[in-house]
Amino acid sequence: MTSLVTIRKIKMKSLEKIGGIEFAAKLRRMGHTKTFQSNEEIFSEGETADFLPFVIKGKVKMVRFPEVGREFIISVFGDGEMFAVPPVFDGEPYPASAIAMEKSKLLLLARQDFLNLLKESSEFSFAIIGWMCGMLREKTSVIKNLATASPEHRVVSVLIRLAEKQNNKADEPIKIAFRRQDIAEMAGLTTETTIRAARRLAEKDLIKIVRGKIILENPELLHRFLAS
């Protein structure tokens, strides 16, 4: 039995590990590709979940708007990741909106085709279950962080999640490829509060700020900060 390299993400190349090259090719035949421009909406909150999206190339955010003019980023997905699995699985509406953060190419798999694949491939089914478990753990952590943490802890929690998604080599610094506004929206803070929190973290030598970009030289320090 083959297995996936990761739990949280199913990359397009990794699809070959589920059922071989033929399975991956079948998925591509069943779905269709579409390119979205930066800031273009992929689907909106409340719409019927008709398709499962895979990011072939680009970056997509799932967001909610708790009030006019305020955006809260729930998750960000990059190359090879799928998202919006729960509503596509159970047929409920999309719980949030999805917006391209840059020009992005997606593979869109119709809901019925997705359900048929679940029936046909036990490994694909287990991969989906693993993805949903990983996402549940992440959301539980996010809720706990928003409910109890200081601005510094919220920012650190977001930075750790973003760093883990970048898959850098163990000894190389991690440059966070997101604006401070994006980090603020993920942390549930204003941009001004996020900037102040980042400066305090830099003063404690937990992060570096170079030309407005955050760099993590030792992510382990951030984990220790959260645990303290």
N, C-alpha and C positions, 0 to 999 in steps of 0.2 A: 504494500500500500504506500503510495506516495503522499507527501505532506507539503504544506505551504511553508515558505520561508518565514512569514510573519503571520500574526493573528489579526492585527488591526487592519492591515491592508492586503488586498489581493491585486498584485501587479499584473499587467497584461502578459508579460513574459512568464509570470508564475502560473498563469492559467494552464500552460503546457504541463506543469507539474501535477495538475489535478487529473487531467484525463488525456494528456498527450497533446501533440501538435494538432491532431484532428479536432479535439475538443475546443482548443483555443480558436481554431479556424471556424468552427461551427458557431461559436459565440459571436465572432466578428460578422459572420454571415447573417445571423439572426438579428443583430443590432444594426443601427445605422449611425454614422458619424455626423457631427454638426459642430461648426466653429462658432464660438461666441466672442464678441468683442469685449474689451474691458468695460466693466460696469453694466454689462448686459444681463438681464434677468433670465435665468434658466427655467425656474418655476417660482411661483409665489405661494406664500402661506395660505392654506385653505383649499388649494387646487387639488383635484383628484390625482392620486399618485399613479400615473399611467405608465411610468418607465423608471428603470434603475439606471442612474448615470455612472459611468466610469470616466475618470479624467485620463485621457491619453497624454495630453501635454497641456500644462498651464497651471492655474491656481484658482480655486473656487471657495467662496465662503458661504456658510449657512448662517443666516441672520434673522433676528426678530427686532421689531420696532416697538418697544414698550410704550413709547410716547412719541409724539410728532417731533421730528428732528433729532431723535436719539436712536442710535443703532447699537445692538448688542450682538457681537459675533459669537456664535455657538461653537463652530468648528471651522477649520480651514483644511482643505484637501488639495493635494498636489498630484504630480505625475503618477499614474498607475493606481490611484485610490478610487474606491467606489464610495458612494454615500447615499443617504436617504433610504437605507434598507428597510427599517421597520414599517413605514407606511406602504411601501411597495409590497411587502410581505402580507400585511394584514388588510390592505385595501382602504385604510383610513386616509384622509387628506394629508398632504405634506404639512408638517407642524411648523415649518419655518420657510423662509424664502432662500433661494440659492442664487448667488450673483457671481459672475466671473470677475476676478480681481485683476486679470490681465487677459490678453487674447488667449483663449483656451479651446482646445479640441476635445470633444467628448464623444464617447460611445454610449448611445442610448438604447437600452434593452427593454422592450415592451414587457409589461407586468406579466402577462400570460406566458410569454416565453421564459421569463425568469422562474415562474412557478413550475413550468415543465422541466426546466433544468434541475431544479431541486428534487423532483421525482426521479429523474433519470440518473443523477450522479450523487452517490452517497458522500463522496469526498467534497463535492461542491457544497452540499448541505452542511457538512461539518465545518467547512470554512466559513459559511455564512453564520452559523451558530457562534463560532469563535469570534468573528467580527463583532457580533451583537454583544457578546459578553465583555469584550474589550471596551466597546463604546459605553456600556453601562457603567463599568468601573471608572472610566474617564469622566462621565457625567456626574457620578456620585462625588468624585473628587472636586469637580468644578463647583457643585452646589455647596459642598462643605466649605470650600475656599471663599466663596462669595458671602456665605453666612457669618463666618467667624474671623476671617483674616484681616490683618492690617493692609494698607495699600502696598507696602513693601512685599509682604507675603503673597498678595495677589499677583503682583508683577512677576515675582520669582517663579510662582507656579506656572504662569503662562510661558515664561522663558524656558523652563524645563521642558514643557510639552513641545514647544517649537523646536528646541534643540534636538529632542529625540526623533523628530520627524525628518531632520536634515541628514541623518546618518553620516556624520563626519567621521574621519579616522580618529582613533582614541587620543592621539597626542596633538592633534591640530586644533587651533582656536576655532570657535564656532561664531560666525558672523550671522546675527539674526537678520534675516532678509525681510523684515516687516517694518512698516512705519510705526512710530510711537503712537499714532492715532489708532492703528490696527490693534496694537497691544492693549491700549486703553479700552477699546471696545470688547476685547476678549476678557479683560479683567473686570469689566463693569465699573470703570472709573472714567473720570474726565481726562482729557489729554493733559491738562495742566497738572493734575494730581499725579498722573503717571510719570511725567517729566521730573517732577520733584522727587518721587519715589526712586526713580532710576538714578538720580544724582546722589541720593543718600546711599544707595547700594554701591555706587562707584566710590564714594568716600570710604566705605567699609572694605574696599578692594574685592568685592564680590563679582563685579563686572567692570568692563572698560567701555567708555564712550568715546568713539573716534569719529569725528566729522558727523555727529548726529546718529551714528549707528552703534548698536550695542554689540559688544564682543564678549564671549564667554571663554576665558582661558582655562578655567577649572570648574566644570559643572558640578563636581562633587561638593564644592563649597556652597552651592545653592541648595543642594539636598540637605546639607547639615544646617543651613539657615532655616529651612522649613521645619526641620525636626526640633529646633531649639525652642 
